[in-house]
Amino acid sequence: MRLTVAIDTDTLPSTESDRLHRLVDEAGFFNLPTSLKSNAPGGDRFQYRVQIEDGERRREVTADESAVPENLQPLLDYLTDWARANQKRKMV
């Protein structure tokens, strides 16, 4: 299953834009390693790839589901919810 979404915070209501910026900051996203790998075996796990651009800052992080740090999970949940909502709109 593949979910993708692109969000431009300039087009969001200010409350949503502020929330997304806060989640990025709380995750320490721009300080995370670019790859978060798990040593645990398992074939049916999710992998997340998140790319964020904020002015001059750009970073892409790829994370195995079991290697996601606690501070990154709320951002991933938010983005996953957006991707699922976007997918449903395309199906209707």
Sine and cosine of phi, psi and omega as CSV:
sin_phi,cos_phi,sin_psi,cos_psi,sin_omega,cos_omega
0.00,0.00,0.79,-0.62,0.00,-1.00
-0.86,-0.51,0.80,-0.61,0.08,-1.00
-0.87,-0.50,0.72,-0.70,0.07,-1.00
-0.70,-0.71,0.48,-0.88,0.05,-1.00
-0.41,-0.91,0.58,-0.81,0.13,-0.99
-0.85,-0.52,0.78,-0.62,-0.03,-1.00
-0.84,-0.54,0.82,-0.58,0.10,-1.00
-0.97,-0.23,0.94,-0.34,-0.08,-1.00
-0.90,0.44,-0.33,0.94,0.05,-1.00
-0.93,0.36,-0.33,0.94,-0.01,-1.00
-0.98,-0.17,-0.06,1.00,-0.01,-1.00
-1.00,0.05,0.43,-0.90,0.20,-0.98
-0.85,0.52,0.51,-0.86,-0.10,-0.99
-0.84,0.54,-0.57,0.82,0.00,-1.00
-0.91,0.42,-0.64,0.77,0.02,-1.00
-0.95,0.32,-0.66,0.75,0.03,-1.00
-0.88,0.48,-0.71,0.70,0.03,-1.00
-0.88,0.48,-0.66,0.75,0.00,-1.00
-0.89,0.46,-0.72,0.70,-0.02,-1.00
-0.90,0.43,-0.69,0.73,0.06,-1.00
-0.87,0.49,-0.64,0.76,0.01,-1.00
-0.90,0.44,-0.68,0.73,0.01,-1.00
-0.90,0.44,-0.63,0.77,0.04,-1.00
-0.89,0.45,-0.71,0.70,0.00,-1.00
-0.90,0.44,-0.72,0.70,-0.03,-1.00
-0.91,0.42,-0.49,0.87,0.04,-1.00
-0.97,0.24,-0.25,0.97,-0.11,-0.99
0.87,0.49,0.59,0.81,-0.19,-0.98
-0.80,0.60,-0.69,0.72,-0.07,-1.00
-0.97,0.26,-0.07,1.00,0.07,-1.00
-0.95,-0.31,-0.06,1.00,0.00,-1.00
-0.96,0.29,0.46,-0.89,0.14,-0.99
-0.91,0.41,0.42,-0.91,-0.03,-1.00
-0.95,0.30,-0.31,0.95,0.00,-1.00
-0.68,-0.73,0.81,-0.58,0.05,-1.00
-0.89,-0.45,0.98,-0.20,-0.08,-1.00
-0.97,-0.26,0.52,-0.85,0.06,-1.00
-0.97,-0.22,0.59,-0.81,0.10,-0.99
-1.00,-0.02,-0.16,0.99,-0.03,-1.00
-0.97,0.26,0.70,-0.71,0.03,-1.00
-0.94,0.33,0.43,-0.90,0.04,-1.00
0.39,-0.92,0.76,-0.65,-0.08,-1.00
-0.99,-0.15,-0.38,0.93,-0.10,-0.99
-0.96,-0.26,0.70,0.72,-0.02,-1.00
-0.97,-0.25,0.47,-0.88,0.05,-1.00
-0.98,0.22,0.45,-0.89,0.16,-0.99
-0.78,-0.63,0.70,-0.71,-0.02,-1.00
-0.95,-0.32,0.65,-0.76,0.14,-0.99
-0.76,-0.65,0.89,-0.46,-0.06,-1.00
-0.83,-0.56,0.79,-0.61,0.07,-1.00
-0.87,-0.49,0.79,-0.62,-0.01,-1.00
-0.79,-0.62,0.71,-0.70,0.09,-1.00
-0.86,-0.50,0.78,-0.62,0.00,-1.00
-0.66,-0.75,1.00,-0.09,-0.08,-1.00
0.90,0.44,-0.85,-0.53,0.00,-1.00
-0.99,0.11,-0.23,0.97,-0.03,-1.00
-1.00,0.08,0.72,-0.70,0.07,-1.00
-0.63,-0.78,0.66,-0.75,0.03,-1.00
-0.42,-0.91,0.61,-0.79,0.12,-0.99
-0.84,-0.54,0.76,-0.65,0.00,-1.00
-0.83,-0.55,0.75,-0.66,0.11,-0.99
-0.92,-0.39,0.76,-0.65,-0.08,-1.00
-0.68,-0.73,0.75,-0.67,0.18,-0.98
-0.95,0.32,0.57,-0.82,-0.04,-1.00
-0.78,0.62,-0.69,0.73,-0.06,-1.00
-0.99,0.15,-0.04,1.00,0.01,-1.00
-0.94,-0.34,0.11,0.99,-0.03,-1.00
-0.94,0.33,0.84,-0.54,0.05,-1.00
-0.94,0.34,0.45,-0.89,-0.06,-1.00
-0.82,0.57,-0.61,0.79,-0.05,-1.00
-0.95,0.31,-0.31,0.95,0.01,-1.00
-1.00,0.01,-0.39,0.92,-0.11,-0.99
-0.85,0.53,-0.69,0.73,0.02,-1.00
-0.87,0.50,-0.61,0.79,0.05,-1.00
-0.91,0.41,-0.69,0.73,0.03,-1.00
-0.89,0.45,-0.64,0.77,0.05,-1.00
-0.88,0.48,-0.70,0.72,0.01,-1.00
-0.87,0.49,-0.76,0.65,-0.03,-1.00
-0.91,0.41,-0.61,0.79,0.04,-1.00
-0.90,0.43,-0.68,0.73,0.04,-1.00
-0.87,0.49,-0.68,0.73,0.04,-1.00
-0.89,0.46,-0.69,0.72,-0.02,-1.00
-0.90,0.44,-0.68,0.74,0.02,-1.00
-0.91,0.42,-0.67,0.74,0.03,-1.00
-0.90,0.44,-0.65,0.76,0.01,-1.00
-0.91,0.43,-0.65,0.76,0.02,-1.00
-0.89,0.46,-0.66,0.75,0.01,-1.00
-0.90,0.43,-0.64,0.77,0.02,-1.00
-0.89,0.45,-0.60,0.80,0.00,-1.00
-0.94,0.35,-0.48,0.88,-0.04,-1.00
-0.98,0.18,-0.38,0.92,-0.07,-1.00
-1.00,0.09,0.00,0.00,0.00,0.00
